[in-house]
Amino acid sequence: MTRISRFLFIAFLFTLVLFPHSSRAQMCDTLYETIVTLRPPTFGFPTVWDAKYGIRDSMVQLGSGIPQDGGTVMAIGRRLSKDDFRPEEIVLVELNRRGRALKETSFPAKDAEEPIKMIQLGNEFVAISNIRGGAGRAEKWARLSWYDGDGNYKREKILKDSVFDYKSLSLSSSVEQPGFIALLHAISRDDEEDQNGVLMRFTPQGELLWRRAYRPGIPNVLYNLMPIDEKNYLAVGTIRMDDGRMAGWAMKLGFDGAVHWQRTYPRGASSIFRHAAMSPGYTVEGQGFVLAGDSEPYDDGPVSSWVMAIDALGEPRWQRYFRRPDYELTGNWIVTQKDGRMVLMMNAKATEDSSGRNHLRMLTLSPRGILIQDEAYYEGLGARATDYVPGWNGERIFTAVIEDDMGELEDEETPIVVVGLAATEKSEEEKSAPIVPSAPVHIGWVFVATALDPYEDPCLGRR
């Protein structure tokens, strides 16, 4: 050890003795903005249980799920033709931890029907889906459908407009009275630049109470609506700025959809908020929110996942970006824990020049946005999560769509291989024929991720 090295080491020890909490205090500071390049995914994280649902003669895509008493999940999806991907049936299935279907009902699908979200109101399930209708099936409508506790179809309500196409994005429970709100994206059939977010408030039976269209004169989309208390909501999405960029957008709304305040958050070449959660009480002074989405960087790199914490009036407190050079990371959902931690849930899509696998990724963050845990889940090719709901005891429940070409659900028997016979010489035509792999089959995937381990914030009470 040189004299200079010995001096620096002694100075470091002297600093620790005189200021034992200085390094800890520095770690407890909340940095305003950080960009984190994640490590390559590590698969194999355990689940409480998971189940795949589908058969080989059709394609199954699950769109949403709801936890039930007894540890099962009721999921809604669609069954498509394997030949032309045309929706044939809407399916409701209750899956248990053994991967078995306890209940299963199916109904003829509407033209191009795609289930988006399902919620539970008392003893009924309400689902929203996208369909086509009108002359030549050229118009885009939304369909509300009701089912009883066993998944039996009861009634429907079609949402359509004479001027606008409707694309359904989500459902949310209402705050002041029982019922629900449908989130729609309205696009003018005459002018694609005329598009906006629409909220429709319904009673549990489907009676329309009010409708709000948010039309500030520029295109916008509302992706999610979060109840704040018994009188207010937080809506998040994206809106076009004067310079042409799409920016993250947040609005605080009253019980009747009236705007209390709205803020825009332009980041990178384009940005979106897809989900929101309440900030844990002690992580910031006063009420606040945590928003999740994604941002497209200026350097033409893949989309990065984006988390921003804001105060009660929308003022940014801190923000985090999570990126990978070989994956597009979209921040689809975020939840907060009572202990202050946040869990960001992302769809990770491999870029065209990457050999990576599409998967679902979950990041656990500290109350100050520091990455604590990184989980990656993979079960089949093209994995894509479609919905998240909180579980029974802190578990995290997902529905997803995957491609399965491993033959696990194949009904046909495996051909018998006879050993010891001389191989037949292939003709030149057979040798030059391209190898056609078996077509992948879409199947539904439900999995329940474990609850987080207990956590004690080392900075709580030390600041």
Rosetta blueprint (number, residue, H / E / L):
1 M L
2 T L
3 R H
4 I H
5 S H
6 R H
7 F H
8 L H
9 F H
10 I H
11 A H
12 F H
13 L H
14 F H
15 T H
16 L H
17 V H
18 L H
19 F L
20 P L
21 H L
22 S H
23 S H
24 R H
25 A H
26 Q H
27 M H
28 C L
29 D L
30 T L
31 L L
32 Y L
33 E E
34 T E
35 I E
36 V E
37 T E
38 L L
39 R L
40 P L
41 P L
42 T L
43 F L
44 G L
45 F L
46 P L
47 T E
48 V E
49 W E
50 D E
51 A E
52 K E
53 Y E
54 G L
55 I L
56 R L
57 D L
58 S L
59 M E
60 V E
61 Q E
62 L E
63 G E
64 S E
65 G E
66 I E
67 P E
68 Q L
69 D L
70 G L
71 G L
72 T L
73 V E
74 M E
75 A E
76 I E
77 G E
78 R E
79 R E
80 L E
81 S L
82 K L
83 D L
84 D L
85 F L
86 R L
87 P E
88 E E
89 E E
90 I E
91 V E
92 L E
93 V E
94 E E
95 L E
96 N L
97 R L
98 R L
99 G L
100 R L
101 A E
102 L E
103 K E
104 E E
105 T E
106 S E
107 F E
108 P E
109 A L
110 K L
111 D L
112 A L
113 E L
114 E E
115 P E
116 I E
117 K E
118 M E
119 I E
120 Q E
121 L E
122 G L
123 N L
124 E E
125 F E
126 V E
127 A E
128 I E
129 S E
130 N E
131 I E
132 R E
133 G E
134 G L
135 A H
136 G H
137 R H
138 A L
139 E E
140 K E
141 W E
142 A E
143 R E
144 L E
145 S E
146 W E
147 Y E
148 D L
149 G L
150 D L
151 G L
152 N L
153 Y E
154 K E
155 R E
156 E E
157 K E
158 I E
159 L E
160 K L
161 D L
162 S L
163 V L
164 F E
165 D E
166 Y E
167 K E
168 S E
169 L E
170 S E
171 L E
172 S E
173 S E
174 S L
175 V L
176 E L
177 Q L
178 P L
179 G L
180 F E
181 I E
182 A E
183 L E
184 L E
185 H E
186 A E
187 I E
188 S E
189 R L
190 D L
191 D L
192 E L
193 E L
194 D L
195 Q E
196 N E
197 G E
198 V E
199 L E
200 M E
201 R E
202 F E
203 T L
204 P L
205 Q L
206 G L
207 E L
208 L E
209 L E
210 W E
211 R E
212 R E
213 A E
214 Y E
215 R L
216 P L
217 G L
218 I L
219 P L
220 N E
221 V E
222 L E
223 Y E
224 N E
225 L E
226 M E
227 P E
228 I L
229 D L
230 E L
231 K L
232 N E
233 Y E
234 L E
235 A E
236 V E
237 G E
238 T E
239 I E
240 R E
241 M L
242 D L
243 D L
244 G L
245 R L
246 M E
247 A E
248 G E
249 W E
250 A E
251 M E
252 K E
253 L E
254 G E
255 F L
256 D L
257 G L
258 A L
259 V E
260 H E
261 W E
262 Q E
263 R E
264 T E
265 Y E
266 P L
267 R L
268 G L
269 A L
270 S E
271 S E
272 I E
273 F E
274 R E
275 H E
276 A E
277 A E
278 M E
279 S L
280 P L
281 G L
282 Y L
283 T L
284 V L
285 E L
286 G L
287 Q L
288 G E
289 F E
290 V E
291 L E
292 A E
293 G E
294 D E
295 S E
296 E E
297 P L
298 Y L
299 D L
300 D L
301 G L
302 P L
303 V L
304 S E
305 S E
306 W E
307 V E
308 M E
309 A E
310 I E
311 D E
312 A L
313 L L
314 G L
315 E L
316 P E
317 R E
318 W E
319 Q E
320 R E
321 Y E
322 F E
323 R E
324 R E
325 P L
326 D L
327 Y E
328 E E
329 L E
330 T E
331 G E
332 N E
333 W E
334 I E
335 V E
336 T E
337 Q L
338 K L
339 D L
340 G L
341 R L
342 M E
343 V E
344 L E
345 M E
346 M E
347 N E
348 A E
349 K E
350 A E
351 T L
352 E L
353 D L
354 S L
355 S L
356 G L
357 R L
358 N L
359 H E
360 L E
361 R E
362 M E
363 L E
364 T E
365 L E
366 S L
367 P L
368 R L
369 G L
370 I L
371 L E
372 I E
373 Q E
374 D E
375 E E
376 A E
377 Y E
378 Y L
379 E L
380 G L
381 L E
382 G E
383 A E
384 R E
385 A E
386 T E
387 D E
388 Y E
389 V E
390 P E
391 G L
392 W L
393 N L
394 G L
395 E L
396 R E
397 I E
398 F E
399 T E
400 A E
401 V E
402 I E
403 E E
404 D E
405 D L
406 M L
407 G L
408 E L
409 L L
410 E L
411 D L
412 E L
413 E L
414 T L
415 P L
416 I L
417 V L
418 V L
419 V L
420 G L
421 L L
422 A L
423 A L
424 T L
425 E L
426 K L
427 S L
428 E H
429 E H
430 E H
431 K H
432 S H
433 A L
434 P L
435 I L
436 V L
437 P L
438 S L
439 A L
440 P L
441 V E
442 H E
443 I E
444 G E
445 W E
446 V E
447 F E
448 V E
449 A E
450 T L
451 A L
452 L L
453 D L
454 P L
455 Y L
456 E L
457 D L
458 P L
459 C L
460 L L
461 G L
462 R L
463 R L
